[in-house]
Amino acid sequence: MLLHIPGVFSKDEVATLRSRLDAGPWADGNATSGHQSATAKVNRQLPEDSAEAREVSALVVQALNANPMFVSAALPHTIFPPLFNAYEGGEHFGTHVDNAIRQRGHMRIRSDLSATLFLAEPETYDGGELIVEEMYGPQPVKLPAGDLVLYPSRSLHRVTPVTRGRRVASFFWIQSLVRDDADRETLFRLDVAIQRVNAEKGPKDPAVLELTAVYHNLLRRWTEV
């Protein structure tokens, strides 16, 4: 499931994050690449151990954990510390699939989901679309600053060349409590349905109670901890 999550950060919050990130020591993006990615990746990246990256990364994780849509869709077990990249002057990232395991220090996670948080307004740069290959064909994604896209890490994807302006984003991976993509999508759609019925009929309505019981029984069955 490819999911657009709007408003992880407000416009003012994005401006504050960008002022911090833009002052950082940007370097060659291949510093964190695997072998396959290194042959396709041409961009800039903020070193993960820089003060700017650590500070903004913590703010991103805090915002994600407070976002009900993200939590419902991802069911996060562990969020890999967010990284930051930038594309300009024709830079791009060719077709690739993310590594199944991501490691940083003592942290090691299974990458079930990948995420891109856009930190530049789409009208400020040309190109830079994230193209995610799905069952129904390639899906282009270019979102407003502060919005996030979530998609399975097994998906082939690429970033098209940026021919004008500068595309800045945060990217990271999530190990979910529910490994299977289809099971996770079922739970998300069920949660959305519960919230809709709850808004219409109230939390004590029998339909809400029954759907909630189904949700939690499925969650118990499919959760990996």
QUIZICOR-V122122 format. One record per pair of residues at least 24 apart in sequence whose ideal C-beta (glycine too) atoms are under 7 Angstrom apart, sorted by the first residue. I is the first residue (numbers start at 1). GAP is how many residues later the second one is. Records with the same first field share a line. If there is no record, write none. Layout:
I=GAP + GAP
//
This chain:
1=180 + 184
2=130 + 132 + 137 + 147 + 149
3=70 + 146 + 147
4=139 + 143 + 145
5=62 + 64 + 65 + 142 + 143 + 145
6=141
7=139 + 140
8=55 + 56 + 59 + 109 + 138 + 139 + 140
9=54 + 137
10=136
11=134 + 135
13=133
14=105 + 131 + 132
17=39 + 42 + 102
18=101 + 150
20=32 + 35 + 36
21=25 + 31 + 35 + 63 + 147
23=29
24=26 + 28 + 29
25=25
26=60
29=56
32=51
34=65
36=60
37=59
40=53 + 54 + 55 + 56
41=52
42=49 + 50
43=42 + 43 + 44 + 48 + 50
44=41 + 42
45=38 + 39 + 40
46=38
48=33 + 35
53=31
56=28
57=24 + 25
60=57 + 110
72=116 + 119
73=77 + 115
74=39 + 76 + 100 + 102
75=101 + 102 + 103 + 109 + 112
76=98 + 100
77=98 + 99 + 100
78=31 + 97
79=93 + 95
80=24 + 29 + 92 + 93
82=88 + 90
83=87 + 88 + 89
84=86
85=84 + 86
86=80 + 81 + 82
87=41 + 72 + 75 + 80
88=74 + 77 + 78
90=71 + 72 + 73
91=70 + 71
92=67 + 68 + 69
93=65 + 66
94=64
95=61 + 63
96=62
97=57 + 59
98=55 + 75
102=71
109=64 + 66
110=65
111=42 + 62 + 64
112=41 + 62 + 63 + 64 + 67
113=37 + 39 + 40 + 60 + 61 + 63
114=37 + 39 + 59
115=33 + 34 + 35 + 56 + 57 + 59
116=32 + 33 + 53 + 55
117=31 + 52 + 53
118=25 + 26 + 27 + 29 + 51
119=26 + 49 + 50 + 51
120=25 + 46 + 47 + 48
121=24
124=41
125=37 + 39 + 40 + 41 + 42
126=36 + 37 + 38 + 39
127=33 + 34 + 35 + 36
128=31 + 32 + 34 + 39
129=31
130=27 + 29
131=26 + 27 + 29
132=25
133=24
152=29
177=46 + 47 + 48
178=44 + 45
179=45
180=42
183=39
187=28 + 31 + 32
190=24 + 25
191=24
//
